[in-house]
Structures are given as structure tokens and as C-alpha cells.
């Protein structure tokens, strides 16, 4: 009987059918729990039902099924599978929230959004006491912040991103990943002052790194350099009001004396010349060449940097 039911799951599109089969598996689970048998089979069946619901865009039903999977995995002491099921439930709640918003039926309580956030918290709790608790907690919060950005909830994403700073980080690389996520949220929220400070913190952390390993952070240093130049020009800080470490960021592009080679290893000569052209155009108030600078710059930039460059050009024209 159960095999026949599972084989028909792929055709589910009717909520009543979904609920019927959900209850069928649930009753089966209760019997197994009462007899102290393992819940592996019900967990698999709930997962299959969840996948079937996902294929038919029944996101809220899929989320409930993944919650059931998490319960089953918890009863078996499978922390990893339990956490993953909570994350999948969260993803489905977020999808339902997005679907509801796009249809124009907006709930004042944002139930699906809050349900998704709650599931991500449960995913974190599943790793409580684990050897890798802080690393995994950070990873889950990064995923949560990214999901909130995609949903247009920038303030919530910024809050989650800032909470990451308080999580202990055994790995310097992980701390840098966290700080880069924070800068992304700050840029999207137009907190350019905050983004500038965070990029500077990243650069300072790397500058204190052992010289033998600093090379592995060159890509991060380059992203920091480009973004800080853009942000300094957007914010229109005068050199007199800038801290010395920020003033030195711009100074290398102001006076070249005929030498157009990059003074540091992590900035290519091409990027160095483009930054020099941009800074000089800014100093002189020259706007006719900005289109050329932007088109030459674009292939070397991240989406966020392209956004910052567009903002800068808009302030100059």
C-alpha cells in the first residue's frame, strides 16, 4: 500500500491529496515511535512528498514536509540531516513568501518570512555543541542574509549580517568572508560610510597577516582597494578630513610622475591605470571620458562594484 502511495506522489497537485498522504505517513510514524522503531522510512517518504510538492510549486506544503523530515531525523539523532531539513523548509517558506508577494496578496504579518527565519534558527540549534558549531552557524547565517537580500529585505539582511560579527571565528578566512558579506549588505542598503569602514577593517586584518601567507588574500585586497576608491569618491571626503590610512588609498592614484606601473603586487597595471584615470577625472571635474572609463572598468568589477561605479558617475554628471 505504502509503495503504491509513494509512487503516485509525483502527480500531486491537489492540496487535499497532499494533506491525505501527509497524514498517512504521520500516522505510520506515530505507530513506529510508539513501538520504538526507527523513523528512517517515514523520513524518506516525507522527503519524497516534499520534493513532489516543490515540483508543483506547493512551497508551503513542501516546507511542512521538510519540517516533518527534521522531526524524524531528530528522533534518530541525525543532527546533520535534521539541520539540512530545517534549511530546506526555510527555503520553501521563503519561496512561498516571494510567490505571495509577487501575486500582490501581501500579508501584514509576513508569516512565511518569519517561518523561514525560524527554520534557519532551528538549523543553527541542530549543531549546538558540535565541534564545528561556530563555522556552521556562520555558514547558515550567511545563507540567511543572502536569502533576505534576494527577497528585498535589506534591513533584515543587514541585521543578520551584523550578528555574524559576534560569532567567534576560529578561522581568519571565515572572518573575512563574514565581513565581505557585511559590506554587501551595507552597499545594498546605501550605508556607504559603514561599507568604507568595513572594507578598511578587512584591509587592516590582512595587513597584519604573516608575509608568507598574505598572497592568498590578494583577490580580497584588490576588491577592497577598488571599492574603497569608489566609496571615497562617492562620499566626497576631503583629504584634510580623512584618516591617514584612507588618504593613502587615494594618494597613489593622484600623482604618478610619468610612472603608470602599479606600485603593489595585487593591483594589475591595467586596474591601476583605470583607477588613476577615474581619480584624475574626479579631481578635474572631467566627465566626457567617464563612459569610456566605465566600459573599460566593467569587465574587471563585481556586480556591487559596478553598482558603486554607476553611483559615482551619477554624482559626477
Secondary structure, 3 states (H helix, E strand, C coil): CHHHHHHCHHHCCCHHHHHHHHHHHHHHHHHHHHCCCCCHHHHHHHHHHHHHHHHCCCHHHHHHHHHHHHHHHHHCCCHHHHHHHHHHHHHHHHHHHHHHHHHCCCCCCCHHHHHHHHHHHHHHHCCCCCCCHHHHHHHHHHHHHHHHHHCCCHHHHHHHHHHHCCCCCCCHHHHHHHHHHHHHHHHHCCCHHHHHHHHHHHHHHHHCCCCCCHHHHHHHHHHHHHHHHHHHHHHCCCCCCCCHHHHHHHHCCCCCCCCCCCCCCCCCHHHHHHHHHHHHHHHHCCCCCHHHHHHHHHCCCCHHHHHHHHHHHHHHC
